């Protein structure tokens, strides 16, 4: 069934929010709901308390004419940061969590949590370029954010969110999911801390954007992104993967249309939870400037700054079936008449039909949603891995091409591999059901294969592959009783 997971960004509110209006007027308990500091004024200009900068660029301090102080904002000046060192603010967030859980939501994805706390002192953050000091920095990447992210006490707050959610998870059959969203591109250890510890539960998983943050697409780079997560993930925890997000260009725009299907095949055959950004299942593209009418450009900055957020393309009718109104806030992509759910639902060789077939495979085949994942081979073109389950002789092997045309001898890598395997699914749809010679597996640019074969010697039991196999949640299959069990 469908579960409802809400996005909640506890770090900040709108400057139109009632709390902020009360705080800027120093009204009762709301006086310290936000982070206020005195700032200097000279010759009609404001001097901020320090060099801290916003994620969006420019000073993170904004002078308020009513309170006559500066307030702190990690993001836009319209998004003042809450003061999480104020216990009353923390309680407000817990009350919000409880409110929605009482309404029946199934969990939360907490965003921007690394920004919840700032250092209590106001020292300048160190510059990346040592020759640049003080107020000369305006770009977020110009500073090391030692005092405005990942402060001591952060995980205590996030764990308290989990504690509140657990009060509702005690209901039979109503476990409440918790995710955290902080894209620590350069610090995998910091990301992994959101899993919690062996003794204290935190997020079910921090969202994984490694496959989106690739600097270069190749079989090797895909392997490295997968391996980085699996090797650093705490034992017994559950992985997750995303190939699209509201903060990144769409697959077709980011790496090219040739790779849409193989990226979705990767997403849906890796161990763990796949996270799909709407529209990637039909191969939607970023809005180009030519798609944006003058009317939409004049309606606000969202149109030009969020080209990957155009409305879902349901059909070829007006507004792509997204709304019955005269227009949508963001414009619909001009290709909506040829790229939409309705058209792709009627054909067997579309991005959506492959996505559905992969989802069905995950649901019907135990090795695809539990058990082992082993890295078999990677090079500049292909990434090859298997999915296996103890007790089952049936193995699935993925051969995914993220480069140019390739031919590999997999039998030379796995000597006891059967001489032939059946193509269970292919991005070249007509190849499904055919047999391939495992000594010569050819793939074209952007092609993906899901191969199936049987063996009495699975890869994860071979000495040559020790250190290359991972199991997030170990399970075994009993053919005699037709059951899946964990204590094996």
C-alpha positions, 0 to 999 in steps of 0.5 A: 500500500501507499505510505505518506512520508512528509518532508520536514525542515526544522532549521528555519521558518518563513520571515512571514511566520507568526513566530518570527513576527512576534520575535522581531517585536520581542514578544514574550517567549518568542523573543529568543526563538531566532538567532539575533545579534547586534550588528554595526551600522556606519554610513547607512550600511550594516556591518554583520557580526562576522563573516558567516555566509549563507548557502545561497551566497552573501552574508548570513546576517540580515538587519531587521528594521523593527528589532534593530538587530541582525537575524541569522539565516543559513539559506535565504534572508526570507528563511530565518534560522530557529534557535535550537539552543532554546528548549522551547523551540525544540518542544515546538518541533516535537509538537509539530511531529506529534501533530502530523503523526496523530494525523496518521503520517507514516514518517518524516524525512528531516532536511537540512539537519546539519544546520540546526546548531551554530557555535555560541561564539561569533568567531569568523569561519576560516577561509579556504583561501588563506590569503582571503580573510574577513569580510571578503568572502561572499561564496559558501564554498570560500569558507570552512563551515566549522562553526555553522554545521555539525556542531556538538549536540546536533545528534542529540536533537536528531535522536530526540526526534526519533524518540518522539516518533518511537512513541507512535511506532508502538502501535501494532503495524505502524512503524514510523519511518525516519530519514535525514537529508544532509548531503555530505559530499566530502565527509562520508563518516559524518553522513553515516553518523545519522544512522545512530549507534548500536545503542541509540537509534537515529534515522532509519537511513540518511539519504544517499546522493552518491550516484547524483554527485558523480563528477564523471560517469563510468563503470568505475565511478558507479562502482566507487560510489556504491562501494563507498556507501556499503563499506562505510555503512554501519553493520546491520543498517539498511542502504538507500540510493537515489539517481534524481532529486529536487536539487539536481538536474534530471538524469537525461539532462545531467548525464544524457538520455542514453543512460536513463534506463540503465540508471533506473536499472541500477537504482532498482537492482541495488540492495536497499531502498530505491528513492525515485524523484518524480518523473525519472520513471518516464525520463523527464528532462530539465526545463530549458530557457526556451520552455519558459514563457515571459509570463512565467519568468515574470512570475518569480525566481523559481521558474529559472532556478528550479528547472528540474521541478516542472510539473509531472507529465501525466498525459498529452492534455493541457498542462500535461494533466497536472492541473485543470487550471489555466496554468501551473506555477512552474511551466510544463516541459514542451515535450509533454505530448511525447513524454508522459505516463499515458503514452508510456503505459500503452507501450512495452518498450518505454522507460516506464514499462522497464521501470515497472518490470524492474519493480516487479522483479524486486517484489517477486524475486527474493535475492533482489530485495534481501541477501547478498550483493557482490561486486564482480567487475568494473572498468571504464565502461561497465559495472557488474554485480550479483544478487544472491540469497543463501539457500537459493541456487538462482542468482541475478547478475547485472551488467550495466554499461555507463560508458561505450560499447563493451565486451567482457569474459565473465567466465574468466572472472567467475570460473564456475559460472555457467556457460550461458545465462538468460536475459531476464530484463534488458534496456534493449527490450527485444533481448529479454528471454534470450540466452547469452554466452558468459564468455562474451557478454556485449553491451552498447553505450547505456545498455543494461542487462539483468541476467539469471542463472543457477549455481551451487557455488554462489559468488559470496562464498568464494574466497576471491570475492571476500571483501567484495560482498555485502549483506545489509539484512542477512536472510536465508531461504528454506526450499523445503518449507518455502520460507525466508528466515533471518537466523542463519 
